[in-house]
Amino acid sequence: MDPREAALLVARTAEDRKASDVLILDITKITLVADYFVIASAPSTIRVRAIADAVGESARQNGLEILHREGYHTARWVLLDYGSVVVHVFTEEERLFYNLERLWGDARIVAVAR
């Protein structure tokens, strides 16, 4: 699966689990860290974990190997690193505070259309 398809897969999975404000940032021309960031929000830590779990399961079923997972215990900001795609699932408050959209403001936004 190419990185764009992987980003779309995890973004749609997050939306299916009722994540809000799901956004894909194409960062290929900005950094070597990854090709895409997928950013999503949830109103509670319970929902953040549920979204992260669903994304992880969907990714695994589609052959994506997780390289690193961080923040799951506190679930205020869970990071799932699949190499070319990095998923950030935030509580709404944490997302506002860290504002990755502004930090990576030069990134191109990819539509999550079905």
Secondary structure as a PSIPRED ss2 file (coil, helix, strand):
# PSIPRED VFORMAT (PSIPRED V4.0)

   1 M C   1.000  0.000  0.000
   2 D C   1.000  0.000  0.000
   3 P H   0.000  1.000  0.000
   4 R H   0.000  1.000  0.000
   5 E H   0.000  1.000  0.000
   6 A H   0.000  1.000  0.000
   7 A H   0.000  1.000  0.000
   8 L H   0.000  1.000  0.000
   9 L H   0.000  1.000  0.000
  10 V H   0.000  1.000  0.000
  11 A H   0.000  1.000  0.000
  12 R H   0.000  1.000  0.000
  13 T H   0.000  1.000  0.000
  14 A H   0.000  1.000  0.000
  15 E H   0.000  1.000  0.000
  16 D H   0.000  1.000  0.000
  17 R C   1.000  0.000  0.000
  18 K C   1.000  0.000  0.000
  19 A C   1.000  0.000  0.000
  20 S E   0.000  0.000  1.000
  21 D E   0.000  0.000  1.000
  22 V E   0.000  0.000  1.000
  23 L E   0.000  0.000  1.000
  24 I E   0.000  0.000  1.000
  25 L E   0.000  0.000  1.000
  26 D E   0.000  0.000  1.000
  27 I C   1.000  0.000  0.000
  28 T C   1.000  0.000  0.000
  29 K C   1.000  0.000  0.000
  30 I C   1.000  0.000  0.000
  31 T C   1.000  0.000  0.000
  32 L C   1.000  0.000  0.000
  33 V C   1.000  0.000  0.000
  34 A C   1.000  0.000  0.000
  35 D C   1.000  0.000  0.000
  36 Y E   0.000  0.000  1.000
  37 F E   0.000  0.000  1.000
  38 V E   0.000  0.000  1.000
  39 I E   0.000  0.000  1.000
  40 A E   0.000  0.000  1.000
  41 S E   0.000  0.000  1.000
  42 A E   0.000  0.000  1.000
  43 P C   1.000  0.000  0.000
  44 S C   1.000  0.000  0.000
  45 T H   0.000  1.000  0.000
  46 I H   0.000  1.000  0.000
  47 R H   0.000  1.000  0.000
  48 V H   0.000  1.000  0.000
  49 R H   0.000  1.000  0.000
  50 A H   0.000  1.000  0.000
  51 I H   0.000  1.000  0.000
  52 A H   0.000  1.000  0.000
  53 D H   0.000  1.000  0.000
  54 A H   0.000  1.000  0.000
  55 V H   0.000  1.000  0.000
  56 G H   0.000  1.000  0.000
  57 E H   0.000  1.000  0.000
  58 S H   0.000  1.000  0.000
  59 A H   0.000  1.000  0.000
  60 R H   0.000  1.000  0.000
  61 Q H   0.000  1.000  0.000
  62 N C   1.000  0.000  0.000
  63 G C   1.000  0.000  0.000
  64 L C   1.000  0.000  0.000
  65 E C   1.000  0.000  0.000
  66 I C   1.000  0.000  0.000
  67 L C   1.000  0.000  0.000
  68 H E   0.000  0.000  1.000
  69 R E   0.000  0.000  1.000
  70 E E   0.000  0.000  1.000
  71 G C   1.000  0.000  0.000
  72 Y C   1.000  0.000  0.000
  73 H C   1.000  0.000  0.000
  74 T C   1.000  0.000  0.000
  75 A C   1.000  0.000  0.000
  76 R C   1.000  0.000  0.000
  77 W E   0.000  0.000  1.000
  78 V E   0.000  0.000  1.000
  79 L E   0.000  0.000  1.000
  80 L E   0.000  0.000  1.000
  81 D E   0.000  0.000  1.000
  82 Y C   1.000  0.000  0.000
  83 G C   1.000  0.000  0.000
  84 S C   1.000  0.000  0.000
  85 V E   0.000  0.000  1.000
  86 V E   0.000  0.000  1.000
  87 V E   0.000  0.000  1.000
  88 H E   0.000  0.000  1.000
  89 V E   0.000  0.000  1.000
  90 F E   0.000  0.000  1.000
  91 T E   0.000  0.000  1.000
  92 E H   0.000  1.000  0.000
  93 E H   0.000  1.000  0.000
  94 E H   0.000  1.000  0.000
  95 R H   0.000  1.000  0.000
  96 L H   0.000  1.000  0.000
  97 F H   0.000  1.000  0.000
  98 Y H   0.000  1.000  0.000
  99 N C   1.000  0.000  0.000
 100 L H   0.000  1.000  0.000
 101 E H   0.000  1.000  0.000
 102 R H   0.000  1.000  0.000
 103 L H   0.000  1.000  0.000
 104 W C   1.000  0.000  0.000
 105 G C   1.000  0.000  0.000
 106 D C   1.000  0.000  0.000
 107 A C   1.000  0.000  0.000
 108 R E   0.000  0.000  1.000
 109 I E   0.000  0.000  1.000
 110 V E   0.000  0.000  1.000
 111 A C   1.000  0.000  0.000
 112 V C   1.000  0.000  0.000
 113 A C   1.000  0.000  0.000
 114 R C   1.000  0.000  0.000
